[in-house]
Amino acid sequence: MFKINENYLKLPGSYLFSTIAKKVKAYQEANPDKEIIRLGIGDVTQPIAPKIIDAMHSAVDEMGKAETFHGYAPDLGYDFLRNAIVEGDYKSRGADISADEIFVSDGAKCDSGNIQEIFSLDNKIAVCDPVYPVYVDTNVMAGRTGNYNSDTEMFENVIYMQCKEENNFAPQLPDKTPDIIYLCFPNNPTGSTINKAQLQEWVDYANKVGAVIIYDAAYEAYISEQDVPHTIYECEGARTCAIELKSFSKNAGFTGVRLGYTVVPKDLKCGDVCLNSLWARRHGTKYNGAPYIIQRAGEAVYSAEGREQIKKQVAYYMNNAKIIKEGLQTAGFTVSGGVNAPYIWLKTPDKMTSWEFFDYLLESANVVGTPGSGFGPSGEGYFRLTAFGSYENTIAAIDRIKKL
Ligand SMILES: Cc1ncc(COP(=O)(O)O)c(C=O)c1O
């Protein structure tokens, strides 16, 4: 008789966004005349930039001719893309990363979920609270955590690092020593960031205690302030303690195209074992490479024209972020984020819970956001709005909220 992986049964309830979708659907069915504006899910809305579309078209044509047809991609990524990444994202920032330390994938969600496979089940993980749910849930599935405690809304055997208003939504070094530390800056959901000195402190700490940092930089393109690091490898010593995850989803609109990469430096070792080799082994065994057409699209992201075009898209979303942030502040809300990230994190008024505010906003303004409590217990009393809508919808949503 087969048995299931019972770790899956530890995962509580339904996924946050499906709960939201159900509530919105029910409201819309009951109120078909209402025009709902969605500023909830972190999906982009702008079309892919022309230079990138051109690159995809040419790659499609190549696939139609025997002389230029491409079958299986190299499982770690085509050199043309890995080299473009090294030049565009690392050398240009003075970070010492080479092409054979880049592993191309179909996105950061998979990588952030899969990377835990190369670590022992004994390792203790530390995560921010609130947090992008994938880090914890995938460790739960693997059996690296204890049970879920519905009173605390936390899993046993996980170190939660509270990110609250008092600490500018930045985690403090934990009291208990973790083995694997998940950090994400600019942050989803709070939109917060840390400066280079703060990140250096984490790198020094990880090297001191022998921990590895899994650094999710999916929102790096949204950084606007000077002192915010674009990659963890700007910090001294990061090559011996950090893995970095990157995505093309939010900087270039690839959420439906799918491309990302993970950096595993060769200096990152456990005893004599190089994590770069372990991840290469895992990738080679379980993954057959991102499609050629999509990797050519990724290469175009780093072209001069491509860069210019995607910069405009990011600026478009960040203008929305400014409208949301300033509009909410004018309306008397306490707001953070929205400066180096497309997420605005607001404190719910009148001590409403995150879900109470969700219902209130849906029913009174017909605006959909995301309850902060869905990202962890410290998110209770907060609410996330995203800048990924259209300019027109963003203006309309804020006008409605101001009138409440
Ligand atoms: C923090 C964070 N990491 C990773 C991802 C997933 O990125 P991708 O689309 O590359 O899978 C997201 C998507 O919303 C995210 O917010």
The ligand as an ORCA input file, in Angstrom:
! r2SCAN-3c Opt
* xyz 0 1
  C       9.902     37.360     -3.451
  C       9.565     36.639     -4.689
  N      10.401     35.712     -5.154
  C      10.112     35.021     -6.263
  C       8.967     35.251     -6.970
  C       8.636     34.412     -8.169
  O       9.252     34.838     -9.307
  P       9.098     34.042    -10.663
  O       7.972     34.656    -11.418
  O      10.433     34.245    -11.322
  O       8.866     32.602    -10.372
  C       8.071     36.206     -6.540
  C       6.823     36.434     -7.294
  O       5.924     37.108     -6.963
  C       8.371     36.916     -5.369
  O       7.538     37.833     -4.897
*
